[in-house]
């Protein structure tokens, strides 16, 4: 997942001449544990459960 985010950052940089500084997503903690995000080094912000 971390490597996958490199491509949109490169595309954004090429189009807008500015790097991507932050990427976000949402996980329903009642349906998913967010394991893939954890092993990719993502951090949990806000909410009351999940990652």
Gaussian input, Z-matrix of N, CA and C with variables (Angstrom, degrees):
# hf/3-21g

backbone

0 1
 N
 C     1     B1
 C     2     B2     1     A1
 N     3     B3     2     A2     1     D1
 C     4     B4     3     A3     2     D2
 C     5     B5     4     A4     3     D3
 N     6     B6     5     A5     4     D4
 C     7     B7     6     A6     5     D5
 C     8     B8     7     A7     6     D6
 N     9     B9     8     A8     7     D7
 C    10    B10     9     A9     8     D8
 C    11    B11    10    A10     9     D9
 N    12    B12    11    A11    10    D10
 C    13    B13    12    A12    11    D11
 C    14    B14    13    A13    12    D12
 N    15    B15    14    A14    13    D13
 C    16    B16    15    A15    14    D14
 C    17    B17    16    A16    15    D15
 N    18    B18    17    A17    16    D16
 C    19    B19    18    A18    17    D17
 C    20    B20    19    A19    18    D18
 N    21    B21    20    A20    19    D19
 C    22    B22    21    A21    20    D20
 C    23    B23    22    A22    21    D21
 N    24    B24    23    A23    22    D22
 C    25    B25    24    A24    23    D23
 C    26    B26    25    A25    24    D24
 N    27    B27    26    A26    25    D25
 C    28    B28    27    A27    26    D26
 C    29    B29    28    A28    27    D27
 N    30    B30    29    A29    28    D28
 C    31    B31    30    A30    29    D29
 C    32    B32    31    A31    30    D30
 N    33    B33    32    A32    31    D31
 C    34    B34    33    A33    32    D32
 C    35    B35    34    A34    33    D33
 N    36    B36    35    A35    34    D34
 C    37    B37    36    A36    35    D35
 C    38    B38    37    A37    36    D36
 N    39    B39    38    A38    37    D37
 C    40    B40    39    A39    38    D38
 C    41    B41    40    A40    39    D39
 N    42    B42    41    A41    40    D40
 C    43    B43    42    A42    41    D41
 C    44    B44    43    A43    42    D42
 N    45    B45    44    A44    43    D43
 C    46    B46    45    A45    44    D44
 C    47    B47    46    A46    45    D45
 N    48    B48    47    A47    46    D46
 C    49    B49    48    A48    47    D47
 C    50    B50    49    A49    48    D48
 N    51    B51    50    A50    49    D49
 C    52    B52    51    A51    50    D50
 C    53    B53    52    A52    51    D51
 N    54    B54    53    A53    52    D52
 C    55    B55    54    A54    53    D53
 C    56    B56    55    A55    54    D54
 N    57    B57    56    A56    55    D55
 C    58    B58    57    A57    56    D56
 C    59    B59    58    A58    57    D57
 N    60    B60    59    A59    58    D58
 C    61    B61    60    A60    59    D59
 C    62    B62    61    A61    60    D60
 N    63    B63    62    A62    61    D61
 C    64    B64    63    A63    62    D62
 C    65    B65    64    A64    63    D63
 N    66    B66    65    A65    64    D64
 C    67    B67    66    A66    65    D65
 C    68    B68    67    A67    66    D66
 N    69    B69    68    A68    67    D67
 C    70    B70    69    A69    68    D68
 C    71    B71    70    A70    69    D69
 N    72    B72    71    A71    70    D70
 C    73    B73    72    A72    71    D71
 C    74    B74    73    A73    72    D72
 N    75    B75    74    A74    73    D73
 C    76    B76    75    A75    74    D74
 C    77    B77    76    A76    75    D75
 N    78    B78    77    A77    76    D76
 C    79    B79    78    A78    77    D77
 C    80    B80    79    A79    78    D78
 N    81    B81    80    A80    79    D79
 C    82    B82    81    A81    80    D80
 C    83    B83    82    A82    81    D81
 N    84    B84    83    A83    82    D82
 C    85    B85    84    A84    83    D83
 C    86    B86    85    A85    84    D84
 N    87    B87    86    A86    85    D85
 C    88    B88    87    A87    86    D86
 C    89    B89    88    A88    87    D87
 N    90    B90    89    A89    88    D88
 C    91    B91    90    A90    89    D89
 C    92    B92    91    A91    90    D90
 N    93    B93    92    A92    91    D91
 C    94    B94    93    A93    92    D92
 C    95    B95    94    A94    93    D93
 N    96    B96    95    A95    94    D94
 C    97    B97    96    A96    95    D95
 C    98    B98    97    A97    96    D96
 N    99    B99    98    A98    97    D97
 C   100   B100    99    A99    98    D98
 C   101   B101   100   A100    99    D99
 N   102   B102   101   A101   100   D100
 C   103   B103   102   A102   101   D101
 C   104   B104   103   A103   102   D102
 N   105   B105   104   A104   103   D103
 C   106   B106   105   A105   104   D104
 C   107   B107   106   A106   105   D105
 N   108   B108   107   A107   106   D106
 C   109   B109   108   A108   107   D107
 C   110   B110   109   A109   108   D108
 N   111   B111   110   A110   109   D109
 C   112   B112   111   A111   110   D110
 C   113   B113   112   A112   111   D111
 N   114   B114   113   A113   112   D112
 C   115   B115   114   A114   113   D113
 C   116   B116   115   A115   114   D114
 N   117   B117   116   A116   115   D115
 C   118   B118   117   A117   116   D116
 C   119   B119   118   A118   117   D117
 N   120   B120   119   A119   118   D118
 C   121   B121   120   A120   119   D119
 C   122   B122   121   A121   120   D120
 N   123   B123   122   A122   121   D121
 C   124   B124   123   A123   122   D122
 C   125   B125   124   A124   123   D123
 N   126   B126   125   A125   124   D124
 C   127   B127   126   A126   125   D125
 C   128   B128   127   A127   126   D126
 N   129   B129   128   A128   127   D127
 C   130   B130   129   A129   128   D128
 C   131   B131   130   A130   129   D129
 N   132   B132   131   A131   130   D130
 C   133   B133   132   A132   131   D131
 C   134   B134   133   A133   132   D132
 N   135   B135   134   A134   133   D133
 C   136   B136   135   A135   134   D134
 C   137   B137   136   A136   135   D135
 N   138   B138   137   A137   136   D136
 C   139   B139   138   A138   137   D137
 C   140   B140   139   A139   138   D138
 N   141   B141   140   A140   139   D139
 C   142   B142   141   A141   140   D140
 C   143   B143   142   A142   141   D141
 N   144   B144   143   A143   142   D142
 C   145   B145   144   A144   143   D143
 C   146   B146   145   A145   144   D144
 N   147   B147   146   A146   145   D145
 C   148   B148   147   A147   146   D146
 C   149   B149   148   A148   147   D147
 N   150   B150   149   A149   148   D148
 C   151   B151   150   A150   149   D149
 C   152   B152   151   A151   150   D150

   B1=1.4358
   B2=1.5358
   B3=1.3124
   B4=1.4624
   B5=1.5245
   B6=1.3385
   B7=1.4624
   B8=1.5214
   B9=1.3269
   B10=1.4581
   B11=1.5354
   B12=1.3124
   B13=1.4645
   B14=1.5270
   B15=1.3188
   B16=1.4610
   B17=1.5174
   B18=1.3080
   B19=1.4699
   B20=1.5247
   B21=1.3306
   B22=1.4711
   B23=1.5295
   B24=1.3313
   B25=1.4558
   B26=1.5237
   B27=1.3406
   B28=1.4729
   B29=1.5214
   B30=1.3192
   B31=1.4612
   B32=1.5298
   B33=1.3181
   B34=1.4638
   B35=1.5224
   B36=1.3345
   B37=1.4663
   B38=1.5217
   B39=1.3184
   B40=1.4650
   B41=1.5243
   B42=1.3228
   B43=1.4674
   B44=1.5209
   B45=1.3290
   B46=1.4648
   B47=1.5228
   B48=1.3375
   B49=1.4730
   B50=1.5224
   B51=1.3361
   B52=1.4570
   B53=1.5236
   B54=1.3344
   B55=1.4639
   B56=1.5338
   B57=1.3090
   B58=1.4606
   B59=1.5257
   B60=1.3117
   B61=1.4602
   B62=1.5209
   B63=1.3350
   B64=1.4545
   B65=1.5124
   B66=1.3061
   B67=1.4626
   B68=1.5165
   B69=1.2986
   B70=1.4559
   B71=1.5075
   B72=1.2918
   B73=1.4572
   B74=1.5215
   B75=1.3115
   B76=1.4498
   B77=1.5179
   B78=1.3281
   B79=1.4608
   B80=1.5223
   B81=1.3157
   B82=1.4638
   B83=1.5257
   B84=1.3373
   B85=1.4605
   B86=1.5265
   B87=1.3170
   B88=1.4571
   B89=1.5202
   B90=1.3271
   B91=1.4653
   B92=1.5260
   B93=1.3456
   B94=1.4578
   B95=1.5226
   B96=1.3231
   B97=1.4640
   B98=1.5288
   B99=1.3068
   B100=1.4630
   B101=1.5192
   B102=1.3264
   B103=1.4568
   B104=1.5236
   B105=1.3187
   B106=1.4683
   B107=1.5276
   B108=1.3140
   B109=1.4619
   B110=1.5202
   B111=1.3211
   B112=1.4624
   B113=1.5188
   B114=1.3335
   B115=1.4666
   B116=1.5251
   B117=1.3231
   B118=1.4646
   B119=1.5191
   B120=1.3305
   B121=1.4571
   B122=1.5245
   B123=1.3341
   B124=1.4648
   B125=1.5282
   B126=1.3075
   B127=1.4532
   B128=1.5162
   B129=1.3135
   B130=1.4584
   B131=1.5342
   B132=1.3057
   B133=1.4580
   B134=1.5076
   B135=1.3083
   B136=1.4504
   B137=1.5084
   B138=1.3159
   B139=1.4603
   B140=1.5156
   B141=1.3036
   B142=1.4628
   B143=1.5187
   B144=1.2727
   B145=1.4720
   B146=1.5106
   B147=1.2908
   B148=1.4598
   B149=1.5078
   B150=1.3169
   B151=1.4605
   B152=1.5015
   A1=109.61
   A2=115.97
   A3=119.30
   A4=111.06
   A5=116.65
   A6=120.35
   A7=111.24
   A8=116.31
   A9=120.79
   A10=110.98
   A11=117.38
   A12=120.14
   A13=112.97
   A14=116.81
   A15=119.75
   A16=112.45
   A17=117.53
   A18=120.61
   A19=112.51
   A20=119.87
   A21=117.98
   A22=112.03
   A23=117.02
   A24=119.88
   A25=110.82
   A26=116.61
   A27=120.20
   A28=110.88
   A29=116.73
   A30=120.91
   A31=111.21
   A32=116.01
   A33=120.80
   A34=109.82
   A35=116.13
   A36=121.15
   A37=110.40
   A38=117.24
   A39=121.12
   A40=111.53
   A41=117.06
   A42=120.88
   A43=112.75
   A44=117.24
   A45=120.49
   A46=113.99
   A47=117.46
   A48=122.49
   A49=111.99
   A50=114.68
   A51=120.70
   A52=107.50
   A53=118.53
   A54=119.97
   A55=112.58
   A56=115.17
   A57=121.26
   A58=106.99
   A59=117.42
   A60=121.22
   A61=112.80
   A62=117.00
   A63=119.56
   A64=109.40
   A65=116.41
   A66=122.18
   A67=107.44
   A68=116.54
   A69=119.82
   A70=112.16
   A71=115.37
   A72=122.55
   A73=107.95
   A74=116.45
   A75=121.58
   A76=109.42
   A77=116.42
   A78=122.52
   A79=107.48
   A80=116.74
   A81=121.31
   A82=107.57
   A83=118.53
   A84=120.84
   A85=113.95
   A86=117.86
   A87=119.94
   A88=111.42
   A89=116.97
   A90=120.57
   A91=112.97
   A92=117.15
   A93=120.96
   A94=110.18
   A95=115.80
   A96=120.79
   A97=112.26
   A98=117.76
   A99=120.70
   A100=113.19
   A101=117.10
   A102=122.04
   A103=112.42
   A104=117.74
   A105=120.66
   A106=110.69
   A107=117.09
   A108=120.19
   A109=110.89
   A110=116.70
   A111=120.58
   A112=111.47
   A113=117.36
   A114=119.77
   A115=111.89
   A116=117.82
   A117=121.38
   A118=112.07
   A119=116.82
   A120=120.33
   A121=115.48
   A122=117.23
   A123=120.57
   A124=109.39
   A125=116.84
   A126=122.76
   A127=110.60
   A128=115.89
   A129=121.21
   A130=108.83
   A131=116.42
   A132=122.60
   A133=109.18
   A134=117.45
   A135=121.20
   A136=113.37
   A137=115.45
   A138=120.68
   A139=112.34
   A140=113.97
   A141=119.21
   A142=110.93
   A143=116.36
   A144=120.87
   A145=109.69
   A146=116.31
   A147=120.10
   A148=111.21
   A149=116.68
   A150=121.06
   A151=112.05
   D1=-40.73
   D2=179.71
   D3=-61.84
   D4=-43.11
   D5=178.54
   D6=-66.28
   D7=-36.01
   D8=179.83
   D9=-62.38
   D10=-34.81
   D11=179.99
   D12=-70.84
   D13=-15.73
   D14=178.30
   D15=-65.66
   D16=-35.98
   D17=-177.50
   D18=-66.38
   D19=-50.48
   D20=177.50
   D21=-59.22
   D22=-34.27
   D23=178.11
   D24=-63.91
   D25=-42.27
   D26=177.81
   D27=-63.80
   D28=-43.60
   D29=179.63
   D30=-63.36
   D31=-43.16
   D32=179.66
   D33=-63.33
   D34=-44.23
   D35=179.26
   D36=-59.83
   D37=-42.87
   D38=-179.47
   D39=-65.29
   D40=-38.82
   D41=-177.12
   D42=-80.61
   D43=-40.58
   D44=-170.36
   D45=-115.13
   D46=-3.28
   D47=178.34
   D48=57.72
   D49=37.34
   D50=178.56
   D51=-150.73
   D52=132.65
   D53=-177.81
   D54=-74.00
   D55=157.17
   D56=172.82
   D57=-79.26
   D58=125.01
   D59=-177.99
   D60=-100.43
   D61=-19.27
   D62=-173.99
   D63=-152.36
   D64=139.19
   D65=173.94
   D66=-128.76
   D67=144.52
   D68=-178.71
   D69=-137.52
   D70=161.01
   D71=177.69
   D72=-154.22
   D73=170.82
   D74=179.07
   D75=-124.67
   D76=138.65
   D77=178.01
   D78=-126.62
   D79=130.07
   D80=175.11
   D81=-79.24
   D82=105.68
   D83=-175.18
   D84=-65.40
   D85=-15.73
   D86=177.08
   D87=-82.03
   D88=-16.55
   D89=179.96
   D90=-111.78
   D91=-28.84
   D92=-174.96
   D93=-136.02
   D94=151.70
   D95=178.74
   D96=-93.89
   D97=-12.16
   D98=-179.49
   D99=74.92
   D100=24.94
   D101=-176.50
   D102=-57.58
   D103=-43.36
   D104=-179.37
   D105=-62.11
   D106=-35.36
   D107=178.15
   D108=-70.55
   D109=-39.02
   D110=179.33
   D111=-61.47
   D112=-48.22
   D113=-177.87
   D114=-71.30
   D115=-16.36
   D116=177.51
   D117=-90.54
   D118=-0.93
   D119=175.68
   D120=89.23
   D121=13.75
   D122=178.44
   D123=-72.88
   D124=154.14
   D125=177.55
   D126=-113.77
   D127=143.17
   D128=177.67
   D129=-82.03
   D130=131.94
   D131=175.68
   D132=-124.92
   D133=127.53
   D134=177.72
   D135=67.51
   D136=-169.59
   D137=178.25
   D138=75.31
   D139=-179.91
   D140=-179.08
   D141=-135.67
   D142=52.44
   D143=179.77
   D144=155.36
   D145=-165.56
   D146=-179.71
   D147=74.59
   D148=-134.80
   D149=-175.81
   D150=-62.00

